[in-house]
Amino acid sequence: MPEGLSVSEVSSPRDLKGFVELPYRLYAADPDFVPPLRSDVRWMLDQAKNPFWMHARRTLLLARRGDRVVGRIAAIADDEHNRVHADRTAFFGFFECENDPEAARPSSPPRRPPRRSSSRGATSSGARSTPR
């Protein structure tokens, strides 16, 4: 019987490595898989280096069975998109999981990405906001 599924937020360099590495493991035997460069994926997710995160927030989640990463997903709120389009929309991306229906099924409503703090240029997640 498989171990129970747990879902947690990426909170360490080890977690981030598991988030980045999952598709390389899942599709290693697939001759049609054209993997992105790992450095590009890390850059896309890096809130200090990628300018997208100046106006957006994200929460990265990992699904695990024991120590094994079996799934991942990112919840993304783009504040600039919502401002321009008078929207309240969030996006999901980076979804991958093993052939595991339990890992693919949402277990509870996702928690919202942290709100921006009231101080100009800072967010509660550490990303800088676009100067106004």
Residue pairs with C-beta under 8 A, 6 or more apart in sequence:
2 65
3 65
3 66
4 65
5 63
5 64
5 65
5 70
5 100
5 102
5 103
5 107
6 63
6 64
6 65
7 61
7 62
7 63
7 64
7 107
8 15
8 61
8 62
8 64
9 15
9 59
9 60
9 61
9 62
10 16
10 18
10 19
10 60
10 61
10 62
15 60
15 62
16 42
16 45
16 60
18 62
18 69
18 72
19 45
19 60
19 62
19 69
19 72
19 94
20 38
20 41
20 42
20 45
21 38
21 69
22 69
22 71
22 72
22 96
23 33
23 35
23 96
24 35
24 38
26 96
26 98
27 33
27 35
43 49
43 50
44 50
44 52
45 58
45 60
45 74
46 53
47 53
47 58
47 125
47 126
47 127
48 126
48 127
52 78
53 127
53 128
54 127
54 128
54 129
54 130
55 78
55 79
55 80
55 129
55 130
56 76
56 77
56 78
56 79
56 80
56 81
56 127
57 76
57 77
57 79
57 113
57 114
57 116
57 123
57 125
57 127
58 74
58 75
58 76
58 77
58 113
58 125
59 74
59 75
59 110
59 111
59 113
60 72
60 73
60 74
60 94
61 72
61 73
61 74
61 75
61 110
62 69
62 71
62 72
63 69
63 70
63 71
63 72
63 97
63 103
64 70
65 100
65 103
70 97
70 98
70 100
70 103
71 95
71 96
71 97
71 98
71 100
71 103
71 104
72 94
72 95
72 96
72 97
73 92
73 93
73 94
73 95
74 92
74 93
74 94
74 95
75 90
75 91
75 92
75 110
75 113
76 90
76 91
76 92
76 93
76 113
77 90
77 91
77 112
77 113
78 89
78 91
79 116
79 129
80 130
81 87
81 89
82 88
82 89
90 112
90 113
97 103
97 104
113 125
114 123
114 124
114 125
115 123
115 124
116 122
116 123
116 124
116 129
117 123
117 124
120 129
120 131
120 132
121 128
121 129
121 131
122 128
122 129
123 129
